[in-house]
Structure formats: C-alpha cells, structure tokens
Amino acid sequence: MYSDENGIIIYIGKAKNLKKRVSSYFKKTTHDNLKTKILVQKVRNIDYLVVESGEDALLLENNLIKKYQPKYNILLKDDKTYPWIAIKNESFPRIQLSRRKVKNNSRYYGPYTSVSNVKCLLQLICSLYPIRTCKYVLSQVNIKRKKFHVCLQYHIKKCLGPCIGMQTEKEYDENIRLSEKILKGKYREVSRLLYQKMINLAAEMQFEKAEIVRKQYVMLKDYSSKSIVVSQSLNNVDVYSFDENAKSAYINYLHIIDGAIVNGYTIEYKKKLDESKETILAMGITELRLRFKSKAKEIIVPFYPEIEIDNLIFTIPKRGEKKKLLCLSEKNVKQYKLDQLNKADKLNSEQRSIRILKILQNELHLKKLPLHIECFDNSNIQGVYPVSSCVVFKKANPSKKDYRHFNIKTVNGPNDFRSMYETVLRRYNRLIEENQPLPDLIVIDGGKGQLHASVDALKEIGLYEQIPIIAIAKRLEEIYFPNDPLPLYLDKNSEGLKLIQYLRDEAHRFGINFHRNQRSRNQLISKLDSIKGIGVVTKEKLLRKYKSTKQIKEDVSQEEIISLIGKKKAERLLNHLSL
C-alpha cells in the first residue's frame, strides 16, 4: 500500500514476490505511462500485508480498493444496491424482496441485477405455492388461541390460512423448500417433483388436486422456457468475457444452472496505470463471484486471468456449447461497451467527434488528427452547366459557412477529371492568396482518375505531400491513395468510413442543388436575355408575373403585355417569341 506525504493511500497492489514488484517501480528510470511516473514521485511510505494464497490477495486487494478508493488504482464504476430475495427467520416464513442483507438468520438469495426479475420470480413462487404476506406472529400458541382472522388473500386462494390452522407448519415448510429450489434455479428438479405428484394424484382418482398440480407444472415450464437454455449438460457454470478501450475495461458475467442462463451482468472498470487485461479480468471475477455469491467450480473465459483459485477450473473453449456461451457473453459485453459509448457521446458531442477523428486517423494512417477536412464533387448533365462543390467539416461536423460552389470555366463537354483539376487548383490557390488555413485531409468523390487529376493540381501549386488526399469510389466504397493501385476497404460499420461517406454525400447534395439552380435559372431567362431592348428590370417584371416564357407566348394577350412593359418592348418580345 503506497502512501503519499499526507499518509493517504494512493495505490494498492499485489504480487507473489512483493520485493521484486515494488523494486520494479523505483529501479526503472523511465516509465511508459505518465501516471506511473507521477505515482512514483508521490510515494513516501509503503505498508504491506502477507496472506496465504493468490486468491486471498485478490480478495484483500478488492476490499482495500473499495475502502480507500486509491487515486491510481483501477476503480469499479458502479455502486448500486442490488435486490435480494429474503426468506424470513420465523414460523411460517414469508418470502420478500429486500434491498439490505441483514444478519438475523434469514436466508437470502441473489443479489439480482433487476428488480423486475425479482418481482417476476416472486409472482411465480406465490402462484405455485401460496405463501402468506401478513405480519402476524404465527406461533402455535397464538394459532391455538385463535387470535387471528383470515384476510382477503385466503379468500382469493393466495394463502391457505395457516393463521387459523387450515395449513400445518410441515405442509407450509414443504412449500418453502420447493420455493428455495426455484430460487436456486433448479427448475428441472421441481418440474419432476410436480409431474410425479400429478401422476400419483391421478392414479388415486384425485383429479381435482391433480388438475391444480398440472397447472403449477405448466406454469413452471413456461417460466423456465423464458430463460436462455444452452445445454442440459451444463450445470453451475460461470462465463466471463472481456472488452476494453483506452479508458475503460468491461467484463460480462453469465451464470448457468441446469443449462439455463439465470443471471447476467456487466461491470466497468476505469483504467489508471495501463493494467493488463489478465489483471483486470482477475479483479472482475473476484468482484462478481463475491457479489453474486457464486460457487461455480468451472469458469469459461476468453483467456487465462491472473488468478489461481483452489478447486476451480478455467476453460477456454474452442467449439461446442461452451464456445456458444462465450460468444453470447462477448456479444453482451460489446453491446454494453457501445451503450456506454453512446451515452458518453450524448453528454459530450465534442468528445465523440474527436474519438471518430482518431479512428479515421488510425484507419488512414494519417500523421495528424484531421480536424479540418474538405471534400469535392462534380455535377453536370453531359457536360452542360458543369459545376463543382467543396464542403468543409471541422471537428467532424459540417461548417456550412465555409462551403463553396464553383462554376467550371475552362472545360468544354463532360470531363470530370479536368473539372476536378480546375476546382482543386482554384480552391487552394485562393486559400494561399488569402492566407487561409489549409485542410488536414482532402477527400475526392470519385475513383483513381479524379484522384490523379486532384494530385496534379496540388503538385502545380506545391501542396502535394503537404496535405493528405484520398478518393472514395461509390460502387464498393473503396478508398484510393495516390500512387497506390490497390484500394483500401474499411469495415462497413467503421465510424471513420461513415464520416467519409457523410462528407461525400454532403458534397454531392450541395453540388446537385447548385447545379439544379443554375439549370433552372438558365432555362427560365435564356430567351429573354437574347432579346435586344429587354433589360433586367423588364425581365423581372415579366417573370414575376408570368413565371415562364412559355406562359407569355401561349396564355397572355398582346394588350396585357403592352400594359405591363409598353408598346415598343412588347412588340420586340412577341416578335422574338413567335420565331
């Protein structure tokens, strides 16, 4: 236990050879982790305890970390109070949900991860075996003296009236014994007992009682079928899976009884000093076995943890039912990790943006985090009204005030490559002239041809190799790099790829809208532009009232046009439109 100058414990560790472990902190001149360097500088005192085994060391470490919350130790994030099911220590014991485990000789089952699961289980037990809910002190003396009266529960057949001697303590205790089997997850054993009882009652011609037992048998079958049944051969087995990111580690726990998953939970640890996954998994196993009172003798794991427990087998399955269980646990831990990530993203959008950009940086092997990205796209119809668009993303979000349109000036006919060359050349010449910041990444919508043309433009202005540039082709979403004939295929679920697709789609949308506007504007006013004597003001009057030259030609009388723009202009307009 490392303490600082104020006597506060700042780190707790364990090792088989404590001297060797402690020496490694202080003999090493350089530490990879900055927090480890700071820890070593702050240590002023070391206390230690000797225990019998590695398991005891883990348990002690777990308890001390919870007690002292050291600054540099991995810490468990959740601090919830979990529900238990308590069987009270009394005559004709009640079965209740409890938030606290009190030392009063009552029997406790759990803890459970969900209150709704507890209520569902209690409802099943009360439906199978009527258990009293009253708070009467049901001693034999009080019952004989007839101190109590039956309540509504008796009349609706949810209690058999032990308070007035209608049910013996022996019969009641048998119901409690069977209820405890259900709480332990032994559904098959209780089902067999109910089935045998039903057969015996039918053989004795007690068909009404047999029908009651049959309903109980069906009810238990229905409930047990809701559990995920894996294999009837697996009994009392724990399953653990592991996942992590830079800041946290996640461990999922499943408990199997009689081939069914009866409990499942995921915990999160906040990392502090680059702890190994084997160490973290060992801590998780210790914590969850303690929390859920697991006595399983076999634990299924993805890799061997840093822990040795007597009479306990660790299994790393390669195939079969155990492998399916491990895969199921891994799905759960991955989903939990994703949920936590989404929750954090909602609280901090900038954090989410930086995380996605780091993913993109790693996938594209960029030297710098691409905080400023620009994407280009061309738009034309068989070379008519050719335009280009440039969209700008800053911190993975659109910066719409920086979007730019380009009317292509030097290209005749449909030539995407030359159009892209002109656009990139004009864009970055302008940025250099105005001393504006350059992007950290350029994305081109297109394949190798458009990329090659863009590279030529960058070379001409001396920016090639200063700014990373890629192209994304639509068909298979492949990523092309300059001077590399083979494309890069990113995972379809990659957040980095989704950001590139968002850039591409936004550039396409922006370009298409501009192209449509250009096309519409030219189609509307091109005929009026060619008429001598018809100026801007006259054109605005005509188009504001009649919308199109077609309407002027077909639906408007000569007198109406003369009254609007005058006789001379009207004659010129009508003569031109009649050609």
N, C-alpha and C positions, 0 to 999 in steps of 0.2 A: 504494500500500500504506500504509494508515493504521496508525501505531503509537501505543501508549499511553506513559505516563511511564516504564514499565519496559522499553521497547523491544520489547514483544510486539506482533506484527501482529494487529490486531483486525478489520480489514476490507480486502478486496481488490476493486477494481472496474476497469472498462474503459470507454473511450469514444473516439469518433473525435476529439472536441475535449475533451481532458483538462482544460484550464484552465476551460472553461465548466462541465463536470460537477462538478469539485471546488469551484468557486466557489458552485455552487447549494446545497451543503451548509451553507456558512458565511455566505452573504448572507441566506438565508431566516431570518427572525426566528421564525417558527412552523412546526413540522413536525407533520403529521397523525399520524405514528407516534411513540409514546413511545420506542421503541428507537432511532429515528433521533436524537431529542433527546439521549439518553444517549450515543450514539456520538460525536456532535459535541463533547460536553463532555469526552470522554475522549481525543480525538485530540491528540497532542503533536508528531507528526512525520509527514511524507509523503515516501515514496520512489516513483519511477516508472521504468518501462521503456518504450522505444519499439520497436514491431515493424512489420513490413511490411504486414500486412493484418488485416482483421477476424477472419479465420479463425485467424491466428496469435495474436491477442489472446485469443480464446476458448480455444485450446489452452493458452496460458500461464496464463490465469486458472484453468482447470480443474486444472492441475498444481500451481499455488501453493496453491490452496484445499485440495487433498488433503494437501499437505506441511505447511502451517501450521495448518490447521483453525481459521480465524479465528472469533471468538465471534459476530460479527454477519453472517457470510455464510451464504447458503443452503447446506445441507450434505446430501450424499448419505448415505442411511441405511445401505445395505448395504455390507458389507466382506467379501464371500465370495471364496474361492479357487475359480475355475471350472475344470472339467476340460478338457484338450486331448487331441487325438489326435496322437501323435508318430510320424513315420517316421524311424527312426534313420539316422544318417550312418555306414553300414558296408556291407560286402559282404553281399549277400542281406539287405537291411534288414528289421528287424522293425517291426510296427505295434502301438503300445501306447497305453494310457491314461496320461496324465501330469498331475500336479497343478501342476507347475512348468515354466515355459518357460526351458530352459537354452540358453545361447549356445554350441552345439557343432556348428553347421551341420546339425543335424537339421531336418526340415521339420515345422511344427506347423499343425494345423487346429483351428479353434474360436475362442474358447472356446465350450463348450456349456453350456446352462442346466441340464442334468440328467445325472447320471451314468448313469441307466438308459438314456437316449437314446444315450449314447456306447457302452455295452455292447451295445445292440441293433445299432448300426451296425457295430461291430467283429465281431459274430457274423455279420452279413450278408456282410461282406467275406471273412471266413475260410471261409464256406460257398461263396462264389463262386470265390475264388482262394486255394488253400491257401498260407498264409504261415507260415513257421517261428516257433516260440515259444522255441526253445533259445537258450542264451547262448554257443554255440560261436563262436570267431573263424574264420569260413569264408573264409579266404584260399585262393587257388588252390594255393598250396604245401601248405597243411595238407590240402586235399582230395586232392591227388595222392599225398601220403604216407599216405593212409588212416588219419588219426589218430582218426576218429570212427566211431561205430556209430549206425545208425538207432534212433530211440526209438519209443515207443508211437504217437505222432502219425502216424508213417509207416504203421504197420500198420492204423490206423483210417482211413487215407486223408485225414488233415487236413494232411499235409505230403508233398511229392513227393520228399523225400530229397536236397536239394542238398548235404548234408554228405558224401554218398558218391558224388556226381557223377551222380545219377539225374535231376537237373534242371539245365539250363545257366543261367548268370547272365543271359543275354539273355532266356530264357523267363520267369525269375523277375522281372526288371525290367519286362517287359511286364505281368505281373500287378500289380505295384506301380503302374504308370502308370494302369491301369484302376481300381485301388482309389482313387487320388487323384482321378479324375474323379467317383467316387461321393461322396467326401468333400467335393468342391466342389458337390455337388448336381446334377451333370449326368447324371441318371438316363436321360433320353431318348437321349442320345448313346451311353451304354454299352449300352442296350437295343437300339439299331440295330446296333451292332457285334456283339452276341451273336446277334441274329437273322440277320444276314448270314453269320456264321460257321457257324451251324446249317444254313442253306440250302446253303452251299458243301460242308460235310461230307456232307450227304445226297446232293448231286449226285455226289460222289466215292465213293458207296456205303459211306462210313464211318459206318454207322448207330449203332454203339455210342457213338462220340465225339459224334455229333450229338445223341443222347439226353441225354448229360451236359450239353451246352451248352443244350439245351432246358430242362432242369431249372433251370439257372442263370438263364435268361431269365425263366422263370415266377416264380422266387424274387424277382428284382429288381422285376418288375412288381407282385408282391404287396406288397413293401415300399414302393415309391413310391406305391402307391394309398392307403397309410395317411396320407400327407401330404395336407393340405387343398389340393386343386387348385383354383385360382381361374380362371386363363385361360392357355392355352398361349402367348398373345402377350406376356405379361408376363415379363420376364427381368431378374434382378439389380436389383430394386426394394426400397427400404426404405419402411416405413409407420410413422408415429408418430401417436399420439393422446394427448390431454391431459385430465386431470380434476384437481380440487382441492377442498379445504375450507379452513377458516380457518387451519389449522396446517401442512398438508402439500400438496404437489403430486405428481401421479402421471403418469408417462409410459410408455406401452406401445410396444414395438418389435416389428415383424414383418419378417422378411427373406424375399424371394421370389426363387426361382431356377427357371427353366423352368416358370413358372406354378404352382409349389407352395410352400407355406409350409414352410421348412426350419428356421426358428429363431424364437423368440418370447420376450420377456422384459419385465418391468415393473419400473421403479425408482421410489423415493420420495425426494423432497427435503423437508427440514424448512425451512419459511419463517422468515425473520428480519426483513426490513425492507420488507414489502409489495412484493416483487419482482413485476413484471408477468409475465403468462403467456407473452408473447413471449420475454422474457429467460430464463425457466425452461426453455421448450421448446428454445431455442438451446443451453443448457447440457446438456440431456438428449441432444440429437442429437450434440453433440461427444463426450460421455462414452460413449455407446453405439456410435458409429462407431469410436472408439478401442478399446473393449473387445472388440467382435466383428469388428474388422479389416474393416469393410465398405468396399467400393469402389464401391458403387452410385452411378450417375450421376443417378438420379431418386429423389426423396423425396416421398411422399404425406403431406400434413399437413392438419390441420383449419383452420389459419390460418398466416400467414407468420411465421416466427420472426425474432428479432433476430440474424440471421447471414447473411453472404454468403460463399459458397464458389465458387471458380472451377470452371467446367465441371460445375456441379451445378444441376439443375433442381428447383424446388419446385412441386408440383402440389396445388391444392385442387380435388378432383373434385366434380362436381355430380350425375353419374349414371354408370351403366355399371359395369364390373368394378372399376375403381379405387375407386369410391364404396362398393361392397360390401366391398372390403378395408378401407377406412377405418372402415366401420360395425363390422366384425368386431374391429378393433383397439380401437374405442371400447367395445365390449362387454367386452373383456378388461380394459381399464383401470378400468371401472366395477366389475367383479366384484372386482378386486384391491383397490380402494378399500373396497368393502363388507367384504371378508375382513379387512382391516387394522382396520376399524372394529369388527367383531365381536370380533376378538382383543383389542383395547383394552378393549372393554366387559366382557369376561370377567374381565380383570385388575382393572378398576375400575368396580364397579357404580354408584357414586355419579356418576362422570363420565358414564356412559351416561344416567342419569336426568336430569341437568342438560342434556345435549345434546338429549334428547327434549323436555324442557320449553321449551327455546329454540326448537325447531322449532314447537311448539304456539303459543308466544308470537308468533312471526312470522306464522303462518298465521291466527291470530285477531286480529292487530293489537292485542295487549294492551300496556299501558304497563308492566306489572310482570311479572316471571317468576312463573308460577302454581305456587309451591312447595306451596301448600295448596289442594286442590280438593275440593269437596263435590258429590255427585250424589244426586238424589232420584227415587224411583219410587213409584207407587201400585200396590196389589194388592187386588182384590176379585172376587167372583163375583156379578154382577148386584146389586151394592150390599150383599151380605151379608158380614159380618165385614170391613169396609173397614180396611185398614192402609196405612201408608207406611213407606218406609225411607230412611235417609240414610247413605251410605258416604263415608268420608273418605280421601283419598290425600295423603300427604306425600312430597315429592320423587319423585313419580310411582309410589309404592308404597303398597299398602293399609296403613292404620293401623287395624287391626281393633278396638283398644280404644276407638276414637272412634266406631265405628258406632253408630247409634241407630235404634230402632223407634218407630213412632207408631200408637196406636190412634185412628182418626178418631172425634171426639166430636160434631161439630156438623153432620154431613152425613147426610141420610137418602136412601137409594137410591143408584143408580150415578151419581155426579157427580165425574168425575176432576178437573175444574177447581177446584171448591170444596175437594176433598180436598187438592189441591196447595197451594192458598191457605192452608189451615189449617196444613199441615205446615211450610211455609216460615216462616209467621208465628210459630209456636210455637218452631221451631228457633232463629231469630235473636233473638227476644225473650229466650229463655233464655241465649243466649251473651252478650247485652248485660248482663243482670241479674247474671250470674256473672263479668262482666269477662273473658271468654274471647276468644282471638284469632279474628278473622273470616277467612274464606277469601279467597284471591286470585282464585278463579273458582268460579262456581256452574254446574252442568250439570243440566238438567232432561230426564228421559226423556219425550219426547212432542213434539208439534208446537206450532203457534202458540198454541192455546188454553191449554195447560198453561203455556207461557212467559208469556202475558199475565196469567194468574192469579198466577204467582210474582212478576211485576213489581209487581202491585197490592199484594201482601203486603210487598214491600221498600219500596214508597212509603209504606205506612202506618207503618212503624217508622223511616222516614228513612234507609234504607240504599241506596235506588236511586241509581245513578250512582257510588256509592262502591265497589260490588263488581260486576265484570263478570259478566253472566249470559247463557247460551246454552241452546238446546234442540236435542236431536238426535232426528230422526224416523226410525223404524226402516226404512221402506219403501225409501228411496233413500239413507239415511244423510246426509240434508241437514242443515245446521247453520242454525238460525234465530237472529237477533239481535233485540232489542227495537226496535220502530218501523221495521223493515226488512221489507217484504213479500217480497223476493226472498231465497231461501236461498243459502248458500254450499256449494259442492260441493268437498270436498277430494279429492286424489288417493287412490285406494283403497289404494295402497301407502304412504301417508304414515304415519310413526310417530306424528305428532300425532293423526291420526284414530284410529289403533289404540289410543292411550291413552284417548281419549274413549269408544270402543267398550268397552274394558275396564272403565271406570268404570260405564257404562250396564249392562253385563252383570252386574257385581258387585252393583249396586244392585237389579237385577231378581232375582238369585239370593237375596240377603239378604231381600228383601221377600216373595218367594214362600215361602221356608222359614218365615218368621214367620206368614204367612197360613195355611199348612197346619197349623202347630202350634195356632194359635188355633181353626181349624175343627175339628180333631180333638178338642181339649180340650172344646170346647162340645158336640160331638156325643156324647162319652162321658159327661159328667156332667150334662147339662142335665135329664134326667128325675129323677135323684136329688136335684138341687138343689130341685126343686119339691115334694118330699115333706116334710111337716111332721114334725119329730122325728128326721129323719136328718141328723146333723151331719157335720162334716169328718172326724172320726176314723172314724165308721161307713162313710162313703163310701170312705175309703182302704182299709179292711179288705175291703169288697166288691169294689172294682176291682182290688186287688192279687191277690185270689184268683180272681175270675171274669172279669176284663178288660172285660166289657161288660154292659149291662142286658139285652140280647137273650139272652145265655147264662144269666143269672139266671132269666129268665122261662121259657125252654124246657128247660133241661137240669138245673136244680137242684131237689132235693126240699125241701118245707117244713121237715122235720126238720133238714136240713143247715143251712138259713138260720137257724133258731131257735138251733141250737147255736153258730153264729158270732156273731150280733148280739143274741140274746134274743127272747123271745116277742112282746113288745109291738111292737118295731121291725119284726120280721119280718111281723106281721100288716099293719101300715101299708104296708110295702114291697110285699107281694104284692097287697093290695087296689088299690094305685095302678097297679101294672103290669098288672093284669087289666082296667083300664078301656080 
